[in-house]
Amino acid sequence: MGRIAAPYGVMGWVRVSAFTAEPENLLTYTPWYLKMAGQWQPVEVLAGKEHGKGLVVQLAGCQDRDAAAALSGTDIGVYRSQLPAPEKDEYYWSDLVGLQVFTLEGGLLGIVDHLLETGANDVLVIRGEREHLVPFVSGQVINSVDLDAGAIVVDWDPDF
């Protein structure tokens, strides 16, 4: 959902880079889970607000700048059950990662490795015999997404 970027001030607040379309929505989820030493640990958000393109947040147990600095680079997550259900024909990126991608003719392009945000549209990064960058544009490039079958069908030239 985001990452702690750096300390903010001297009172233990941290700057947060949110990976959500609307960063302030991250403040509505509680608790947050921080990935520390390979383990997800719950932490209470005491206060927070928008600041520039991200957020500044006060976390329980983070009392000073040194404690805040120690959290720099820490990933932030929440349980899937805390998130709203996606609307029809909307998907969380995490739902698309790992799906097989096929052309209209049935050829396998590969597996969705990750997605990129370009501003104009999201892009599927597909790993197979070679890497494909396919814009996630429903109705034009994306023909269908079947989460149950684990497959996406795209109108895409495999040589491109």
N, C-alpha and C positions, 0 to 999 in steps of 0.2 A: 504494500500500500504506500510505502514511502521509505525514507532513510533519514537518519539524523545526520545533518550536514556539519554543524559546528556549534560551539558555545555561543550564547547570546547574552552579553552583559556579564556581571559578576555574581549574580544570585542563583545560578544553576539552571537558568533557562537555556533551551537549545533551539537552533534553527532546524526546520524540517523541510525537506524536499518531498512533496507529495507526488505520487505517481497516479493521481486520480484527475479526472477532467475538471472537477471542482474541488480544489485543495481544502477548502473550509469544511467539506463534508467529513473529512478525516476526524475532525474534532467531535463528531456526533457518535463515534464508536468508542465503546468502553467495555472492558479494558483494552489497551493496546498490548501487543506481544512483541518483545524485543528479542532478536536473535543474538544471544551472547554466548560465547564459547560453544557454539554449535547447538545450543538449546533455546527454545522459545520460552521466554519468561514473561509473565503478566506484569504490567505496570499501570498504575492509575494516572490519568491525565488530570492534574489539579487545575490548570488554567491554560488557555491558548487563544491565539488570535491570528488573523491574516497579517502577513508582513511581506511586502513586495510580491514576488511570485510564489512564495511559500507560506510557511507558518512559523511562529515562535511559540514554544510550549514549555510549561513548567511540569515536570514529572515528579511523582512521589519518590522520595529518597535521593533526589538530585539537588543538593543544597548549595553548591558553589561551582565556580568556573572549572575547577579541576575535575569534579565529578562529571560536569557537562562535557568537557573535552574528552574524557574517557569513553563517552558514548558516540563520539564522531564516527560515522561510517556504519553505524548499527542499523540493520534492517528493521522495519516496522511492519507488523502484520496484524490481521484480525481474523476471527473465525468466519468462514463462509456464511454461516447462519446469521451473522450480524449484518450482512449486506442485503439490500433489497433485491428481490427477484428481478432478473432482466425482463424487459418487455419482449413481445413477440418480435422475432428476427433481430434481437440484440443479444450480444454475447460478451461475457467477461473474457479477457485475453487468456486467462488461465484455462478456460474451457476449450480454447482452440489449440493450445500448445499440445503436441503429441498426436493430433489427428492426421490421418493419411489424406493426401491431396491427389485427386484424380482429374484428368482432363475430361472433356465431354465425350471423347472417344474411348475412355476407360483406361488410358495410360496412367501409370503411377508416377507423379512428379517427385514425391517424397513425403516427408513428415514435417509438420509445422514445428520449427525449432523455437522461434520467438516472433514477436511482432515489433514493428517500428512505428512511431508516430511521426508523420511528416508535415502535419498541418492541414494538408488538403484531404488526406485520408490515411487510414492505417494501412500498413503493408505487412503481409505474411512473409516471413523468412523461412523458406522451405529447403530442407536438406535432403538430398537424394544422391543420384549419380553426380549431380552438380547442384549448386545453390541457385534457387529461383527467388526473385523478389516480386511478389504478386500483390497488387493493390486490392484491399478488401473493399470492393465496391459492389454491393448487392445489386443483382439484376443486370449488371453489365459484365463484370468479371466473375463474381461469385454466383454460381448457378444454384447451389444448395449447400446447406450445412446440416448434417445429421449427427447430432451428438451421441445418440444411442448406438449408431453404427460406427462412430469414430471416423467419419469421412466428410470431406469437403469436395464438391465438384466445381471445377473452374473452367471458364472459357478462356484458355490460355495456350499459346503455342509452346510446346515443350522445348523448342530450340531457342526460345527467347530468354 
